[in-house]
Amino acid sequence: MKVDKKIIVRVLAIVLSYALITFLLRMGLLNRQYTALLIPIGVNIMLAVSLNLVTGFLGELSLGHAGFMSIGAYAGALFSLHVEMPALPSILLAMVIGGVTAAVFGFLIGVPVLRLRGDYLAIVTLAFGEIIKSVLNALSFTNGARGLSKIPLNANYEHYTIVFIAVVITVLVIANVVDSRHGRAVCSVRDNYIAAESVGIHVSRFKILAFVIGAFFAGVAGAIYAHNVGIIKPTTFDYNQSIEILVIVVLGGMGSIKGSIIAAIILTALPEVLRGADDMRMLLYSIALIAMILINQSGFKEKLLERFHSGKKQKAGE
């Protein structure tokens, strides 16, 4: 039985990443500031990769991803606040409840909305995010504008293993979906909508599939976020949050899961790295963003990969 090289590489990357994080924490090489970034980085990776499925692989611009994140955050937080359980099963069930609730809303919103395309879809998804925020402000059991507090901190850096597993599952599931028959159908819709429809691909079905999967993992990320910070408010999940997730996807490369992971790590850690720069902090952050855009647009990554693969071929020939 022949083992796919992709599977071996993915398994090695997962094991080495976990071993590196564990080593840095056990040896005390990360200070409190950078240790606190472990969970936000994981949350942003999940959000970026899940949005990339809709925006990068499906080719539809969605500006309401923070809305699904808020649904997952509130659903998971309400469960933990009203059901007393040990930390591990509590956070696991909260993640599942947050993800499923967000997926249900993703389906309900996706059925009518995904009949639209282009700018119209972007406007409607943006409106969806704002409507969710307004509804959370109005409901009594969500505590209105004051939000929810005293949420159990079951997803802090001490429980980074759970978050790491959630991130790995997110990346592997979406990567396998993209590599599957359904994923190829989703990409064909992005490449040529009319041609995909003409060869018998049920376009609406695959669009909804991608939308629901993206919403599910955004809800899981929201539940993790709520149990990491302990306090959530409707204003946390506003339009700016959706734009920040979209920026990570764009900078990492549309349709690139690896790029989304790298961009999420850099853009989450960069503000903290530049914290000591005082007044120059935002200027340096802006310069870094512009540099990432220029590198991405120039095809610098592709050139490096070509040289790397050509070097391997030459060594193999020798």
N, C-alpha and C positions, 0 to 999 in steps of 0.2 A: 504493500500500500504506500503510494507516494504522498508525502506531506507537502502541502503548498508552502512555498517560501514566504508568502505574505503572512500566513498564520504564524510561522516561526518568528518572523520579525516583530509582529504585533505582540506576541507573548513575551519576547525578550524585552521589548520596550516597556511593557507594563511592569514586569518584574523588576527591571533596573530602576524605573521611576519610583516605585514603592520603596525599594531598598535604599535609594538615595535620600528620599524624604525621611525615612525612619532613621537613617544614620545621622543626618543633620540634626534631627530633633533629640535623639538619644545622647549625642555628643555635645549638645548645647551650642552648636555653631550658628544657630539662628537666634537673633534677639527677639524680644517680645513683639516688636513692631512687624518683623517679617513673618514670625510664626502666625500672627493674626491674619496674615494675607492668604494662608493656605486654603481656607474655606471659601473666601470670595473669589479666588482664582478658579477653584473647582466649579462654583456656581456660574461664573462667566463663561467657562468652557462649555458647560451644558447648554447655556442660553445661546451661545454663538453657534455651536454645532447644530442645535435643533432649528435655529432660524436659517442656517445655511441650507438645510434640506428644502425649505420653502423658497427662499430667495435665490440661492445659488444653483441648486439642482433642478427645482421646478421652474425657476425663472419668474416668480411672482413677487412683487415688492410688498411686503407686509410691514406696517408700522404700528401694529398692535400687540407685539410680542410681550410687552410689559403687562398687558391686560391679562394674559394667560398666567404669567408669573404671579400676579396679584391674586388671582383666583386660587392657585395652588398654595400660596402663602397663607391666605385666610382660612382655606379649608383645613390645611394641616394644623395651623395654630389653634383653631377652634376645637379640633379633635383633642389635641394635647391638653388644652385648658379644661376640658369638660370630662375627660376620661383619664383616670389615674392609673398609670402603668409603669413598669420599669423603663429605664431610659432607652435601651436597645429596641425592644418591640414597639415602644411608643414612637420613636423617630421613624422606624421602618414603615409602620402603618400610616403615619402622617404623610410620608413621602408618597405612598401608594394612593392614599385618599386625595392628596393634592394633585397628583398626576392624572388620576381617573376623572376627577371633577373638571380639571382644565380640558381634558380630552373631550368630555361630553359637550362642554361649551364650544370647543373647537369644531365639533361636528355640527352643532346647531347653527353656529355662525357660518361655517364653511359651505353648507349646502346652498344657501342663497347667494353668499358673497362671492364664491369662487366662479360664479357665472360671469363675473366682471373681469376685466383685464386691465393691465397697465396702471395709469394714473387713477382710474376710478377705483380699482381695488385698493390702492394705497390710501386713498381718501377715506374709504369705508372702514378699513382696518384701523386707521387713525381715530376715526369717530368711535369705533368699538372700544378702544382703550380708554377714551375719555368718558364714555358712557359707564363703563365698569367702575371707573374712579368715582363718578357721581353717585352711582348706586351704593357703593361702599360707604360713601359719606352720609347717605340717607338712611341706611338700615340701622336698626337699634341693636341687633345682636352682634354687629361688627363694631359697635361703640362709636359709630359716626366718624367725625373728623379727628377725634382723639385717638382712634385706632385701638389696637390690642397691645397690652403690656403684660409683663410677668410670664412670657412664653418660656417654657423650660428650655434651657440652653443645652439641648441634646446634640447639637451639631457644631460644637466648638472644636478647636484644634486637638483637644484630647480624644475626640471621636473622628479624627481625620480618616481613619480606615473606612468607615461607612461611606463618607463622602467620596473617597477615592474609588471605591467599588461602584458607586452610583455614576461617577464620571466615566469609568471604564465601560460600564454597561451602555451608557448613552452613546459613546463613540462607536463601540462595536456594533450595536444595533443599527445605528444610522449608516455606518460603513457597509454593513451586510445588506441593508435595504437598497443602498445605492448600487451595490454590485450584483443584486439579484435581478430577476426578470422584471419585477415591478419597478425597480430602480431605473432600469433601462427605458421602461415605458415613461416614467416620470421625466427623465432627461430628454426623451424624444419630444415630449410636449413642449419643453423649453426650446428645443432647437427649431422645431417647425410644427406649430399648432395644427395647421390644416393638413399637413402630410400625415401626422400621427392619427388624426381623426379619419383620414381617408383609408388607412390600412386596417381599420377596425379597433383601434385603441379607444377604450371608453375614457375620454379625457377627463370628464367631471369626476369619475370614480377615483382616478389616480391623483387628481388634485386634492380631493378631500382626504385621501389616505395620507399624503404628505403633510397636509395641514393638521390632521388629528395627531399624527406622530410627533410633529413639532410642538404642538400644544401640550401633549402629555409630558414631554421632558422639560418644557418650560414650567409646568406646574410642579414637577418634582424639584426643580431648581428653586422655585419660590418657597416650597416647604422647607428646604434646607436653609435658605436665607433667613426665614422667619425664626427658625430654631438656632440660628447663629447669633443674630442681633438681639433677640428677645423682645423687641418693640417694632411694630409695623403700623404704618399709617397709609391712607389712600394716596397722599401726595408723593409717597416714596415711588410709586409705580406710575409716574406720569409720562408724558410724551418724551421728555428728555431721556428717560430710562430706555425706551424703545430705540431712540436714536443712538445711544451709546452702544447697544447691542449690535445695531446695524453697522456702526462704524467699525467694530471689531471684525465683523464678517467681511466688509469691503476691504479693509486693510490686509486681512489674512488671505484674501483672494476668493472671489465668488466660485463656489463649487470645489473648494479645497478644504477638506476636514483638517489636515495637518496645519494649514495656514491659519484656520480659525483657532486651533489650540495654541499655536505660537503667539498669535496676536492677542488672545485673551490673557495669556501669561504676562506679556510685555505691557499691555495697556492697563492691567490691574496693578502691577508692581511699580510701573514708572512714576506715578504721582508720589508714592511713598519714597522711592529712591531719590526723587528731586525735592523732597520736603525740606532738606537743609539749605536749598538754594534761595529761600525766602522770596524776594520780589522777582527773581529771575525764573521762578519755578514754572509758571504758566507759559512764559516765553520759550523755555527749553522744551516743555511738553509739546507745544505747537510745532516747534522745529522738528522734533522727533516724529510727529505725525506726518508732516510734509515729507520728511525723508523716507518713511515707510511707504507712502503713496508713490513717490518717484521710483523707488526700488521695485515696487510691485508692477508699476506700469512699464518699466524699462525691460522687463523680462530677465532681470538679474538672477533670480532664483532658477529659472529654466536653464540659463547658461551654465550655472554652477553644476546643476544636475547632469547636463550633457557632458561636461568635462569629466565629472566623476565617473559616469558610466563608460565614457570612451577610454579613460585610464584603466578601468577594470578589464575592458575588452583587450587592451594592449597587453596587460599583464597575463591574461589568460592565453593570448596568442604566443607569448614568449615561453 
